[in-house]
């Protein structure tokens, strides 16, 4: 990332510039001075966000991340799933035992974690408001420091990193097709005690699974750290793509980079959870950039790669085709996608036969505050199969309507991605990461507000403090027949192990 000199500028939340230098509208923070003149907010009208505020907010993100990682590495806790069963030093990392264990009460830990998340959310807002007063060098240094800190963390809130390794070892070492067999088939493998989905055939794309196969031949500790390093480097690569894309659009890259990289869900759930979404998002952004550069066959190949990592990336294809004009460019994109599919299909068939990722089971599971479950609760039914089908229909209709209007690619794809996230029965916080780069780079202010709102919603509803507060009211969002059926299925898929924290 290049260094941009710091310069004074009226604070704005997001850069309004867009494709081809076109702007939809500026997106300033509410005019505090104007509100003060109306007598609505008192002394807050004198607040201005500048370089000092931005540096303090970045420091808050760094301090909060370091505090979480230090505590999580210090010993078993509710922050690290399964750590009360097994928590070896190689999983805890080099910070293990660096501090004592002053707090062991799960409720207190959950409330502390929630408070830090809220502090990071506020810091994200201040960082965005002061982004134009920060140098690119400062931003880059902070992003690198955050990733280094999080690399040292054990996996937070979910242990998918071990599920990835479990499926890799299932196929590469035990010669059981991970799309037909289950991790329960390798009970004597050392990875088993760290995994969660014991009776779930792999839901991950064939390319991702094939890429993890070599890790199966490493000692488990080495494979774990290799995969963690791959995730962190992939996150940095995605942020670098956002930076480069912003420059290609003639945009100041500071706000788009911070919109993604300083987002607390991005940091605490995606990076510190060591999830594989970056490996899908990198080819998604690359496909859009390649299409803009006229490299249509390469763009089509990138789409195929993204879909081979996670099937949800298929949402990109119709919007990419609509944005490519004239028709010969669409043919080139489809040709590139088909050519790239040939070796990928060959590898998939060689390793997995005709088996496909198991998306059916996961698509029927509910989380407490997924939008279908919320709608179902309002109807006193919970997230029933009928509602889930209706959510699928709503997504298709949204894609058709967005395609018909033929707007900006990044914006239309962003709204479609938001519709996809909102319609998921199994909604978890890090899925908002699919939306963040599109919202950061697109010209739609409304889309950026929607992405910020979804971030707040997911962060708040998945905080332990939310679960504690709701439980004290005696209300159970999973208390419907549909919710109970989902919980029963989760327990069967986990085969008696504790699954996701609720």
N, C-alpha and C positions, 0 to 999 in steps of 0.2 A: 504494500500500500504506500502511495506516495505521501509526502508531507505537504499539508496545506497550511499556509500561514493563518494564524488566528486573526480574525477581524471582527470588529463590532458590527452587530446587526440586530434588528428588532427580533426578539425571541419568537420563534414559530415552532409548532409541534412537528409539522411534517413539510417536506419540500413539495411545492405544488407543481413543479415542472414535470413534464411527462414525455412521451414518445414524440420525437421530432421537435422538441422544444415547446410543444403545446401544453398549456396549463388549464386545468379545469377551474380551479379557484384556489385562492390562498387558504391556508388552514391555520390561522394564528390561535394562540391561546385566547380565552376570553379577555377582553380589554379590562385589565384590573383597574386602570386609572379611571375608565369610564364608569365602571361599577362603583368605584369609590365616590365619584362625583354624584352618583345617584343615592349615596348613603346606604348601600346594600351590604358592603363587606368591610367597612371601617378601615383599620390600619393595614389590612391585606392589600389595599390599593397601592401601597408604596413598595410592594415586593417586586423585584426584578430578578430575572434569572440570567446570570452571566457565567463567566469562566469559573469563578470560585464555587458557585453553586453546583456547576457540572462536575468539578473535581471532587467536591464533597460527596456528591451522589455516586460517582464512580468508586470513591473510597468506601462508601457504604456497601456497595455491591461486593467489593473485594473482601471487606471485613466480615460481612454476613456469610459469604461463601466459605471463607477460611474457618469461621466459627463452626459452621455445620460440618465441614469435612473433619476438623479436629475432633469434634464430639463423636461423629459417626465412626471414626477410626479408633476411638479410644476403647470401645468394648461393645458387647451386644446391646442392641436397643431396637425400639420400634422403627427407627429410621432405616434400618437395613433388614429387609425381609429374610427370615430364616436364620438370622444371626444368633438367636437364642438357642438354636439347635446345634449349629456349627459355625464357628467364626475364626478360622485359622489366621495366623499372622499374615500370610501371603494375600489373603482376601482383604484384610484390614488395611494393608499397605504400610509404607515406611513411617507414617505418623502414628501407628498403633502404640498406645501407652505413653504418648508424649504428654498428655494431660491425665489427671485422675478422673474418677467417676463421681463428681459431686452430686449428680442427679441420676436417679435410677427409676423414679416413678414414671410409668408410661404416660400418664395424663399430663404431668408437668412437662415432660419432653415434647409431647404433642403440642401443647400450648406454646412452648418456646419456639418450636419449629414454625408454627403458624404465625407468630409475631414476627419472626425473621422474614417469612415470605411476604407479609404485608409491608415490612420496611423496604424490602427489595422492590416491591411493586411501586411504592411511592418514589423510590430512587430512580426507577425506570422513567417515570413521568418527568422528574426534574432533569434527568439526563437528556431526554428528548427536547425539553423546553430550552435547554442551554446548549444544545448540540453545536449550533453555529458559532459559539464562542470557544469551542474546544478544537485543538489542533488534531489533524489526522494521526500525527505521531503519538499523541497522548491516548487517543482512542485505540490505536493498534496495540500499544503497550498494555493497556488495561485488558483488552480482549485476550491477548496472549497470556497475561498473568492469571486471568480467570480460568482459562483452559488448563494451565499448568496446575493450579490449585485443585480443580475438579478431577484431573487425571489421577490425583493421589487419593481420591475418595473411594470407599467401597460403594457398590451400587445402591443408590438411594431409592426407596419406596417400591422398587420392583426388581426382580432378579432375572429379567429377560436375557441378560448377557449369558447366564448359565443355561438357559433354555436353548439359546443359539448353539452353545457348545455341546449340549446334550443331543440335539438333532445331528450335529456334525459327527460326534462319536458314534451315535447309533448307526449311521450309514457307513462311515469310513472304517471304523474299528470292528463293529459287530455285524456288519453286512446286512442290516435290516433297513429296508426302504423307509426313510423318515416320513414319507407321505402315505404310507400304509401301516407302518408300525408306530409304536409309542415309546416314550422314554421309560415307561414302567418295564419294558423288556430288557433294560440294562441296569437292573437293581444293584448289581454288584460292581458297577462302574463307579469310580469315586465322584463323578459329576452328579450322580443321582440325588444325593442328599442336599444339593444346592439348587435343584430345579423345582419348578412349581407345577407346570402342566404335564403331569405324568401320563395321562390317558388321552392326550390330544395329538393326533397326527399334525405334522408341521403345517402352520398357516403361512409360512414365509416363501417368497419366490424362489424358483429353482436356481437362478443365478447366484443369489445370496447364499443359499445353502451350499452350492458347489464351491463358492469362494471360501467357505468356512471349513470345508473338508480337510485341507492341509493342517489346520490347527489341531485336529484330532490326534495327530501323531506327536504333538508336543506334550510334555508334562502339563497337567491341568493348570498349575499355577502360571506356567509360561504362556499357555494358550489364553488364559484369562487376561493377563497383562497385555498380550499382543492385541487381543480384540479391543480392549479398552483404549489402547494407543491408536488403533485404526479408527475408532469412533471419534476420538478427540481430533485427530488429524483431518478426518472427513468434515467435522464441524468447522474447523478453520478454513478448509477448502471452500465450503459453502459460503462462509462470510466473505472470503476473498472474491468469489463469484458475484456476490451482491455488490461489493465495492466496484468491481470491474464493469458490471452491467450498468450501474449508476453512471459511471464515467462515459460509457458508450451512449447513454441516453442524454448526455450533456447535463447531468445532474450533479449537485454537490453530494458526494457519497456519505457524508458523515451521519445524516439522519437515517437513511436506509440501513446503514451498517448497525447503528445503535438500536434501531427499531427491532432488529432481529437479535443481535448479539447481547444486548443488555436486558432482554426480556427475561423475567424471573422464571417463567415456565420453561423457556428454552434452556436456561442454565441449570436449574435445580431438578427438572424432570427429564429433559431430553439428553443433555450432555452428562450430567451426573448419574442418570439412569442407564447410560451407555446403550441407547437404542439405535436401531439401524436405519432410521428414517433419512439420515443424511445421504446414505448411499442411493436412495431414490431421488431425493431433491436435487442433488448435483446434476444428474443427467436431465432432469426436468428443466432446470434453468439453462443448462447447456443447449438443450434442444431449441429453446426460444431464442437464445442468443445466436445460434447457428442459422436459424431461419431468417432472422433479421439481417444477418450478414450474407444471405443468398446461398448458403451452403445447405441446400434442402435435403439432399440425400443423407448428409451427416446428421441433420436434425432428426430425420426419420429413424436413423439408427439409434440415436440417443433416446428417443421415445421407447423403442423396443427394450433397450437396456434398463430403463427406469421401470417398465412394466415387469420385467423379469426379476427385479428386486422386490417390488410390491405392486400388486395388481391395481391398486387404487390410482396409480399413475396413468392408467388408460384414459382417465378423464381429460388428459392433455390433448389427445389425438384429434378429436373433432374441432377443438378451438384452433389448434395449429393448422389444420387443413383449411379452415375458414379464413384464417389470417393470411394464408399463402395465396396470392393472386399474381398472374392468371392461373388457369387450370393446369398448365404444364408443371407448375411448381408443386401442385398437390400430387401429381403423378410421381414427381421426383421424391417427395417425402414418403409416399407409400412404397416406392421402390427401395429407398434406403432402409425403411422399417422391415421390409420383407427380406432383403439381403442380410441384414443383421440377425434376423430371426433364424436363418438357416443354421449357422454354427451353434446358436444358443439352444435351438430345438434338438440338434444332434447331441449336444452334451447332456441335455435334460433326459432324452430317451436312453442314452447310454447309462446314466447314473440312476435314473428313477423310473424308467419305463414310461408308461402313459399316465402315471399318477399325477394328480394336480394338488396344489395347496388346499388344505382343509379350511375354507372360509365359512363353511356352512355352520359349524358349531359356534364359532366365535360371533357370528352375525346374529345369533339368537340369544346370546348372553346380554344381560342388562347391568348397567351401573346405576347407582342410586339416583344420580342427577342428570342422566342422559335426557335429551329433549323428548324422545318418544316416551320414556318412563314418566316424565313430568306431565306430558299431555295425558297419558293414561291415568295418572293420579288425579288429575282434574276431572277426568271422566269416571273416576272410582273403579278403574279396571287395572291400572298399571300398564306396562308395555306389552300388550298382547301381540301375538303373531299378526293379527289383522292390522294393528297400528304400525308394526314394522314394515309390512307390505305397503301400506299407505305412504310411509316415509320414503320407500324406494320409488314409488310412483311420483311423489313430490320432487325427488331429485331428478328424475327423467324429465319432468315437465320444466323444471328450472333450467336444465341444460338446453332444452329445445327453445325456450323463450330467450335465453341469453344468446344462443346461436342465431336466432332470427334477427336480433337487433344488430349483430355484427359490429360490436363496439371494439374497444381496445382489447387485445389478446390478454394481457396481464390482468386487467380488471375483470373481464368476463370469466376467465379461468379462476380468478380469486373468488368471485361470487359463487361459482359452481362448487369450488372447494369448501366454502363456508356452508353451502347447502348440504354437501356430503357429510361434513363433520356434525352438523346439527341433526342429521337423520340417523346417525349411528346409534344403535342400541348399546353397544359396548364403547362408551365414550370415556376416554382417559385424557389427562391434561396435555400430554405431549403431542397429541394430534393437531393442536393449534399451530405447531411448527410447520405443517404443510402449507398453511395460509400466510405466515409471516413474510417470507420473501416476496410473494406476489403483491401483498398489500403495501410493502415497503417501496417497491419499484413502480407500481402502477400509479396512474394519475388521479385515481378516485379517492377523495378525502373521506367519503362515506365508507369506503371499504376499509380504510385504515382505522377509522373509529370502530367499525364492526369487529376488526381483528383485535383491537385493544379491549373492546367489551367482552369478546369471547375469552380473551386472556384472563380478565378479571373474574369472569364467571367460573371458569375452570379452576383457577387458583383458589377462589373462595370456597367453592362447593367441595373441593377435594382436600381442604385443610383439615387436620385432625380437630381443630377447634369447632368446625362446622358439625362434624359427627358428634362431638361431645355435647354441643348445644342442642342438637336435634334429639339425641338420645335422652336428654334430661326432660324433654317435653313429653316423652313417651311415644313420639311419632316415629314410624318406621317406613321410609319410602320404598322398602322392598317387602312390605307386609302384605301385598296383594298376592293372589294366586300366581300371577305371572312372575312377580318378583321372587316368590318362594320356589317356583319351578326353575328360575335362573340360578338361584343360590344352590339348589340341589344339583343342577348340572355342573356348576363350578366345582363343587366338592367332589363329584364323581370324576371330573377331569383332573383334579388335583390329587385324587386318591388319598384322602385323609390328611394331606398337608394343608397348612394355612395358606390361603391364596391372597389376593390383593387386599390391602388394608381398606376398610370401608369408612 
